[in-house]
Amino acid sequence: MVNKIKSMKAIQYLVISFVLFCVACNNSTENKNEQKETETNNMKAGITEKPFGTFEQKPVTEYTISNANGMQVSAINYGGAVTKIITPDKNGTMGDVVTGFESLDGFLQKGVPYFGALIGRYGNRIGKAKFTLDGKTYTLPANNSGNSLHGGDKGFDKVYWNIDKQGDSSLKLTYQSKDGEQGYPGNLNVEVIYTLTADNSLKIDYTATTDKATPVNLTNHSYFNLSAGKDSTILNHELELNADNYTPADDLLIPTGKIATVKGGLMDFTTPKMIGKDLESVNAGFGKRGFDHNWVLNKSGNALEKAAALYEPNSGRYMEVYTTEPGIQFYSGNFLDGTLTNTKNGQKYVKNGALCLETQHFPDSPNQPTFPNTILKPGETYKQTTIYKFSVKK
Ligand code: GLA
């Protein structure tokens, strides 16, 4: 009898254990499914395409890269321009932090100041629109008060870039610049890769090769306003630049050749400073007040290092800039005047409505023997990497 009871208890125990085991199994499967569902919901990662217009008989497409956090970066064939950067604010609300247009017509209107574009063959200014290389003098389009700006009349911002998708987070843009194009020597093959990373960074990798010695200085001309349209200017943004020096320039923004300290002066952004604080006291050339200068980054060599950090207190958005380049042009949007049409959401891009942080070699380097070299020779590969990393500070 005692034995019978014992074996019944053992059976009961086994049954209960089995049932509990099954419940546990089931729960864990359910949890996994839930997790998967959430993962799938968040997994909008990938690249989509949308027609954007036609340029020189070729279709212009807007490619949008999304990552698993919902951040998006868009770019088009025309000028290789970045058309959107959508990032979360401190409450998780998404917003577009760069200037741009609804369609290609916007980009093709007169006087577009390089919104989002790739800049080349030589970003920034070359004095008197001339340089001498291996004993030969080359003349460039004088498109900026007698000097040559951003590669001339039809720089890389106004050409058609081929775009190929690479995996689900990168776009490869290529352009072949012909020997003699805009006055520059050598056939230059340029490749730019835009990558949106899992940590909310837009990484831009540039490479170029040539068949004749030529100056090369590539950059991107995105205009940022981290309020994403909530604040019409960037005057309340705080900027930090990892630069103890800058290159003073004349009234047409051609460097004098000197390297000057920023310490304690109006150009000092070595600790975060509100952009509006000293803006009206600074001569930005061309009779303007504001910033439009090249800062000399605190670095030696071409390691990828932090160059700048930008913070917008209301949204909490924070953007860090890392680069392999020796300089950065901080331009406070002094020429914006609210007249551009076809803008995204009809926004008015007013004076100081957005700012640029153009990582670069120093302006006019081909005419300034003491500045870091910008001449690319056959057999060499030009390389530059810049990262714009987005996060929030609460
Ligand atoms: C660069 C220049 C500025 C201005 C803008 C475009 O940042 O340094 O002077 O030409 O491009 O308007």
Boltz pocket constraint, residues with backbone or C-beta under 6 A from the ligand:
constraints:
  - pocket:
      binder: B
      contacts: [[A, 113], [A, 114], [A, 124], [A, 149], [A, 253], [A, 292], [A, 329], [A, 331], [A, 335], [A, 356], [A, 358]]
      max_distance: 6.0
